[in-house]
């Protein structure tokens, strides 16, 4: 079992053992590996992940839940919901925001469920009116700094279906400048200019 947290584009794995995916990173000279679970070790890993020279982090401990709890204490945790939206032609909806291809998502409002949040954000950011949530895909984690806070965003992703014939309108207030329906085969070019967590969503879906 492992949890992957992105610091910008760099993954930190909280894991109870080496998997094939994690081992690929372990062989890099600029990867940090820690297997001593202590407050000092957790602080050290967070510090190392912020260094430009570090490519990836691997923190191994038998209790991943305890690791998660310790790391989560270092951040202000924000939850968000988003969707991989398909139409009847098996095309998938991407948004272009701040120079990157992305999928529609946004922060959880008070009183909402994550499912309600995901559908609302998809509708707001794309202009779609008829969107049906189908099933959970995965949860991604990434960190960033904002207004002096160290933020950890938990993004809950869902498969969704949109009825054909709907007009799409990019939400300009969220700096979305383009919406594009693409087939699975046509995603390659977009995925060259996206976030690693979005690649993880697509990998989970297919």
Short mmCIF file of the C-alpha atoms (twelve columns), coordinates in Angstrom:
data_MODEL
# 
_entry.id   MODEL 
# 
loop_
_atom_site.group_PDB 
_atom_site.id 
_atom_site.type_symbol 
_atom_site.label_atom_id 
_atom_site.label_alt_id 
_atom_site.label_comp_id 
_atom_site.label_asym_id 
_atom_site.label_seq_id 
_atom_site.Cartn_x 
_atom_site.Cartn_y 
_atom_site.Cartn_z 
_atom_site.pdbx_PDB_model_num 
ATOM 1   C CA . UNK A 1   0.000   0.000  0.000   1 
ATOM 2   C CA . UNK A 2   1.181   3.527  -0.682  1 
ATOM 3   C CA . UNK A 3   0.024   7.132  -0.811  1 
ATOM 4   C CA . UNK A 4   1.568   9.478  -3.396  1 
ATOM 5   C CA . UNK A 5   1.840   13.193 -2.629  1 
ATOM 6   C CA . UNK A 6   3.089   15.617 -5.258  1 
ATOM 7   C CA . UNK A 7   5.331   18.517 -4.308  1 
ATOM 8   C CA . UNK A 8   5.022   20.432 -7.585  1 
ATOM 9   C CA . UNK A 9   5.849   17.642 -10.066 1 
ATOM 10  C CA . UNK A 10  7.870   15.540 -7.599  1 
ATOM 11  C CA . UNK A 11  6.269   12.494 -5.951  1 
ATOM 12  C CA . UNK A 12  6.632   11.550 -2.304  1 
ATOM 13  C CA . UNK A 13  5.609   7.956  -1.606  1 
ATOM 14  C CA . UNK A 14  4.380   6.995  1.873   1 
ATOM 15  C CA . UNK A 15  4.583   3.217  1.704   1 
ATOM 16  C CA . UNK A 16  4.904   -0.005 3.675   1 
ATOM 17  C CA . UNK A 17  7.067   -1.719 1.025   1 
ATOM 18  C CA . UNK A 18  8.797   -1.161 -2.272  1 
ATOM 19  C CA . UNK A 19  6.602   -1.702 -5.321  1 
ATOM 20  C CA . UNK A 20  7.777   -1.794 -8.934  1 
ATOM 21  C CA . UNK A 21  6.547   1.776  -9.449  1 
ATOM 22  C CA . UNK A 22  8.407   3.079  -6.389  1 
ATOM 23  C CA . UNK A 23  11.596  1.132  -7.106  1 
ATOM 24  C CA . UNK A 24  12.048  3.079  -10.341 1 
ATOM 25  C CA . UNK A 25  12.438  6.259  -8.292  1 
ATOM 26  C CA . UNK A 26  14.611  4.644  -5.616  1 
ATOM 27  C CA . UNK A 27  17.452  4.085  -8.088  1 
ATOM 28  C CA . UNK A 28  17.871  7.815  -8.747  1 
ATOM 29  C CA . UNK A 29  20.753  9.549  -6.967  1 
ATOM 30  C CA . UNK A 30  18.536  12.544 -6.260  1 
ATOM 31  C CA . UNK A 31  15.807  10.538 -4.486  1 
ATOM 32  C CA . UNK A 32  15.507  10.664 -0.687  1 
ATOM 33  C CA . UNK A 33  14.687  7.454  1.205   1 
ATOM 34  C CA . UNK A 34  13.787  7.422  4.909   1 
ATOM 35  C CA . UNK A 35  12.761  4.363  6.921   1 
ATOM 36  C CA . UNK A 36  12.910  5.816  10.449  1 
ATOM 37  C CA . UNK A 37  9.502   7.017  11.655  1 
ATOM 38  C CA . UNK A 38  9.911   9.961  14.032  1 
ATOM 39  C CA . UNK A 39  8.784   13.619 14.138  1 
ATOM 40  C CA . UNK A 40  12.300  14.645 13.114  1 
ATOM 41  C CA . UNK A 41  12.255  12.257 10.145  1 
ATOM 42  C CA . UNK A 42  8.884   13.589 8.968   1 
ATOM 43  C CA . UNK A 43  10.134  17.184 9.193   1 
ATOM 44  C CA . UNK A 44  13.304  16.208 7.359   1 
ATOM 45  C CA . UNK A 45  11.386  14.631 4.494   1 
ATOM 46  C CA . UNK A 46  9.099   17.654 4.076   1 
ATOM 47  C CA . UNK A 47  12.195  19.871 4.018   1 
ATOM 48  C CA . UNK A 48  13.975  17.661 1.476   1 
ATOM 49  C CA . UNK A 49  10.981  17.558 -0.860  1 
ATOM 50  C CA . UNK A 50  11.160  21.344 -1.145  1 
ATOM 51  C CA . UNK A 51  14.759  21.261 -2.370  1 
ATOM 52  C CA . UNK A 52  15.279  21.788 -6.102  1 
ATOM 53  C CA . UNK A 53  17.920  19.041 -6.260  1 
ATOM 54  C CA . UNK A 54  15.527  16.346 -4.952  1 
ATOM 55  C CA . UNK A 55  13.716  14.293 -7.602  1 
ATOM 56  C CA . UNK A 56  11.477  12.119 -5.395  1 
ATOM 57  C CA . UNK A 57  10.941  10.935 -1.828  1 
ATOM 58  C CA . UNK A 58  10.253  7.498  -0.374  1 
ATOM 59  C CA . UNK A 59  9.198   7.105  3.263   1 
ATOM 60  C CA . UNK A 60  8.822   3.477  4.318   1 
ATOM 61  C CA . UNK A 61  7.023   2.370  7.474   1 
ATOM 62  C CA . UNK A 62  4.819   -0.610 8.329   1 
ATOM 63  C CA . UNK A 63  1.847   1.611  9.263   1 
ATOM 64  C CA . UNK A 64  0.956   3.841  6.314   1 
ATOM 65  C CA . UNK A 65  -2.074  5.254  8.164   1 
ATOM 66  C CA . UNK A 66  0.213   6.500  10.938  1 
ATOM 67  C CA . UNK A 67  2.551   7.990  8.342   1 
ATOM 68  C CA . UNK A 68  -0.347  9.768  6.685   1 
ATOM 69  C CA . UNK A 69  -1.548  11.196 9.999   1 
ATOM 70  C CA . UNK A 70  1.930   12.523 10.799  1 
ATOM 71  C CA . UNK A 71  2.381   14.165 7.400   1 
ATOM 72  C CA . UNK A 72  -1.125  15.624 7.275   1 
ATOM 73  C CA . UNK A 73  -0.397  17.514 10.525  1 
ATOM 74  C CA . UNK A 74  2.201   19.536 8.618   1 
ATOM 75  C CA . UNK A 75  -0.355  21.061 6.252   1 
ATOM 76  C CA . UNK A 76  -3.680  22.829 6.049   1 
ATOM 77  C CA . UNK A 77  -5.767  20.139 4.335   1 
ATOM 78  C CA . UNK A 78  -8.284  21.207 1.672   1 
ATOM 79  C CA . UNK A 79  -10.655 18.783 -0.035  1 
ATOM 80  C CA . UNK A 80  -11.787 19.099 -3.643  1 
ATOM 81  C CA . UNK A 81  -13.878 17.157 -6.143  1 
ATOM 82  C CA . UNK A 82  -13.534 16.772 -9.896  1 
ATOM 83  C CA . UNK A 83  -14.483 14.654 -12.845 1 
ATOM 84  C CA . UNK A 84  -13.372 12.853 -15.965 1 
ATOM 85  C CA . UNK A 85  -16.401 13.607 -18.134 1 
ATOM 86  C CA . UNK A 86  -17.289 11.419 -21.113 1 
ATOM 87  C CA . UNK A 87  -19.922 11.983 -23.786 1 
ATOM 88  C CA . UNK A 88  -21.842 9.420  -25.829 1 
ATOM 89  C CA . UNK A 89  -19.072 9.369  -28.457 1 
ATOM 90  C CA . UNK A 90  -16.502 8.310  -25.837 1 
ATOM 91  C CA . UNK A 91  -14.780 11.682 -25.909 1 
ATOM 92  C CA . UNK A 92  -13.432 13.211 -22.705 1 
ATOM 93  C CA . UNK A 93  -13.558 16.848 -21.655 1 
ATOM 94  C CA . UNK A 94  -10.340 18.727 -20.831 1 
ATOM 95  C CA . UNK A 95  -9.966  22.339 -19.756 1 
ATOM 96  C CA . UNK A 96  -7.056  24.700 -20.485 1 
ATOM 97  C CA . UNK A 97  -6.183  26.822 -17.460 1 
ATOM 98  C CA . UNK A 98  -3.094  28.916 -16.729 1 
ATOM 99  C CA . UNK A 99  -1.075  27.361 -19.533 1 
ATOM 100 C CA . UNK A 100 -1.832  23.712 -18.692 1 
ATOM 101 C CA . UNK A 101 -4.399  21.122 -19.741 1 
ATOM 102 C CA . UNK A 102 -6.409  20.034 -16.730 1 
ATOM 103 C CA . UNK A 103 -9.660  18.378 -15.692 1 
ATOM 104 C CA . UNK A 104 -12.501 20.311 -14.049 1 
ATOM 105 C CA . UNK A 105 -12.373 20.308 -10.255 1 
ATOM 106 C CA . UNK A 106 -12.734 22.646 -7.291  1 
ATOM 107 C CA . UNK A 107 -12.861 23.050 -3.549  1 
ATOM 108 C CA . UNK A 108 -15.529 21.547 -1.331  1 
ATOM 109 C CA . UNK A 109 -18.109 24.031 -0.042  1 
ATOM 110 C CA . UNK A 110 -19.520 23.805 3.515   1 
ATOM 111 C CA . UNK A 111 -22.397 21.322 3.733   1 
ATOM 112 C CA . UNK A 112 -21.573 19.603 0.432   1 
ATOM 113 C CA . UNK A 113 -20.655 15.988 -0.129  1 
ATOM 114 C CA . UNK A 114 -17.612 15.335 -2.285  1 
ATOM 115 C CA . UNK A 115 -19.869 13.918 -4.999  1 
ATOM 116 C CA . UNK A 116 -22.020 17.070 -5.000  1 
ATOM 117 C CA . UNK A 117 -18.890 19.215 -5.104  1 
ATOM 118 C CA . UNK A 118 -17.465 17.314 -8.078  1 
ATOM 119 C CA . UNK A 119 -20.657 17.640 -10.144 1 
ATOM 120 C CA . UNK A 120 -21.115 21.322 -9.236  1 
ATOM 121 C CA . UNK A 121 -17.537 22.198 -10.154 1 
ATOM 122 C CA . UNK A 122 -17.766 20.372 -13.476 1 
ATOM 123 C CA . UNK A 123 -20.947 22.270 -14.334 1 
ATOM 124 C CA . UNK A 124 -19.526 25.646 -13.271 1 
ATOM 125 C CA . UNK A 125 -16.201 25.271 -15.063 1 
ATOM 126 C CA . UNK A 126 -17.530 23.813 -18.320 1 
ATOM 127 C CA . UNK A 127 -21.036 25.225 -18.715 1 
ATOM 128 C CA . UNK A 128 -22.555 21.735 -18.952 1 
ATOM 129 C CA . UNK A 129 -26.028 21.425 -17.403 1 
ATOM 130 C CA . UNK A 130 -26.666 17.683 -17.587 1 
ATOM 131 C CA . UNK A 131 -23.873 15.770 -15.868 1 
ATOM 132 C CA . UNK A 132 -24.282 12.381 -14.204 1 
ATOM 133 C CA . UNK A 133 -21.803 11.002 -11.693 1 
ATOM 134 C CA . UNK A 134 -21.043 7.343  -12.351 1 
ATOM 135 C CA . UNK A 135 -18.302 5.994  -10.051 1 
ATOM 136 C CA . UNK A 136 -15.220 7.000  -8.028  1 
ATOM 137 C CA . UNK A 137 -11.863 6.906  -9.800  1 
ATOM 138 C CA . UNK A 138 -9.129  7.771  -7.302  1 
ATOM 139 C CA . UNK A 139 -7.876  10.420 -4.882  1 
ATOM 140 C CA . UNK A 140 -4.814  12.511 -5.690  1 
ATOM 141 C CA . UNK A 141 -2.729  14.616 -3.321  1 
ATOM 142 C CA . UNK A 142 -0.571  17.661 -3.995  1 
ATOM 143 C CA . UNK A 143 0.928   20.475 -1.959  1 
ATOM 144 C CA . UNK A 144 1.391   24.178 -2.556  1 
ATOM 145 C CA . UNK A 145 1.897   27.386 -0.595  1 
ATOM 146 C CA . UNK A 146 -0.781  30.067 -0.427  1 
ATOM 147 C CA . UNK A 147 -1.041  33.181 1.741   1 
ATOM 148 C CA . UNK A 148 1.658   31.914 4.070   1 
ATOM 149 C CA . UNK A 149 0.048   28.480 4.525   1 
ATOM 150 C CA . UNK A 150 1.397   25.086 3.474   1 
ATOM 151 C CA . UNK A 151 -1.617  23.508 1.748   1 
ATOM 152 C CA . UNK A 152 -2.248  19.838 1.029   1 
ATOM 153 C CA . UNK A 153 -5.125  19.345 -1.397  1 
ATOM 154 C CA . UNK A 154 -7.014  16.052 -1.462  1 
ATOM 155 C CA . UNK A 155 -8.759  15.818 -4.836  1 
ATOM 156 C CA . UNK A 156 -11.462 13.175 -5.180  1 
ATOM 157 C CA . UNK A 157 -12.017 12.190 -8.814  1 
ATOM 158 C CA . UNK A 158 -15.086 10.573 -10.378 1 
ATOM 159 C CA . UNK A 159 -16.162 9.179  -13.724 1 
ATOM 160 C CA . UNK A 160 -18.994 11.285 -15.138 1 
ATOM 161 C CA . UNK A 161 -21.262 11.219 -18.171 1 
ATOM 162 C CA . UNK A 162 -22.588 14.249 -20.050 1 
ATOM 163 C CA . UNK A 163 -25.563 14.151 -22.369 1 
ATOM 164 C CA . UNK A 164 -24.758 15.008 -25.993 1 
ATOM 165 C CA . UNK A 165 -25.829 18.256 -27.621 1 
ATOM 166 C CA . UNK A 166 -24.855 20.533 -24.741 1 
ATOM 167 C CA . UNK A 167 -22.986 23.772 -25.277 1 
ATOM 168 C CA . UNK A 168 -19.759 24.181 -23.312 1 
ATOM 169 C CA . UNK A 169 -18.654 27.542 -21.879 1 
ATOM 170 C CA . UNK A 170 -15.250 27.977 -20.199 1 
ATOM 171 C CA . UNK A 171 -15.488 29.664 -16.792 1 
ATOM 172 C CA . UNK A 172 -13.379 32.758 -17.342 1 
ATOM 173 C CA . UNK A 173 -13.417 33.712 -13.650 1 
ATOM 174 C CA . UNK A 174 -11.348 30.553 -13.056 1 
ATOM 175 C CA . UNK A 175 -8.949  31.530 -15.878 1 
ATOM 176 C CA . UNK A 176 -10.210 28.720 -18.119 1 
ATOM 177 C CA . UNK A 177 -9.651  29.764 -21.723 1 
ATOM 178 C CA . UNK A 178 -10.496 26.617 -23.708 1 
ATOM 179 C CA . UNK A 179 -12.518 23.397 -23.444 1 
ATOM 180 C CA . UNK A 180 -11.748 20.418 -25.657 1 
ATOM 181 C CA . UNK A 181 -13.369 17.022 -26.174 1 
ATOM 182 C CA . UNK A 182 -10.775 14.379 -27.079 1 
ATOM 183 C CA . UNK A 183 -10.794 10.625 -27.574 1 
ATOM 184 C CA . UNK A 184 -8.557  8.394  -25.479 1 
ATOM 185 C CA . UNK A 185 -6.207  8.082  -28.460 1 
ATOM 186 C CA . UNK A 186 -6.112  11.865 -28.796 1 
ATOM 187 C CA . UNK A 187 -5.111  12.559 -25.199 1 
ATOM 188 C CA . UNK A 188 -1.386  12.043 -25.750 1 
ATOM 189 C CA . UNK A 189 -0.641  15.562 -26.936 1 
ATOM 190 C CA . UNK A 190 -2.580  17.148 -24.066 1 
ATOM 191 C CA . UNK A 191 -0.919  14.947 -21.459 1 
ATOM 192 C CA . UNK A 192 2.480   16.303 -22.507 1 
ATOM 193 C CA . UNK A 193 1.378   19.613 -20.977 1 
ATOM 194 C CA . UNK A 194 -0.488  18.730 -17.813 1 
ATOM 195 C CA . UNK A 195 0.093   17.888 -14.149 1 
ATOM 196 C CA . UNK A 196 1.346   14.457 -13.040 1 
ATOM 197 C CA . UNK A 197 -1.763  13.992 -10.908 1 
ATOM 198 C CA . UNK A 198 -3.915  14.367 -14.049 1 
ATOM 199 C CA . UNK A 199 -1.822  11.669 -15.744 1 
ATOM 200 C CA . UNK A 200 -2.598  9.495  -12.702 1 
ATOM 201 C CA . UNK A 201 -6.334  10.113 -13.162 1 
ATOM 202 C CA . UNK A 202 -6.179  9.093  -16.831 1 
ATOM 203 C CA . UNK A 203 -4.063  6.044  -15.995 1 
ATOM 204 C CA . UNK A 204 -6.613  4.975  -13.363 1 
ATOM 205 C CA . UNK A 205 -9.469  5.429  -15.840 1 
ATOM 206 C CA . UNK A 206 -7.911  3.315  -18.589 1 
# 
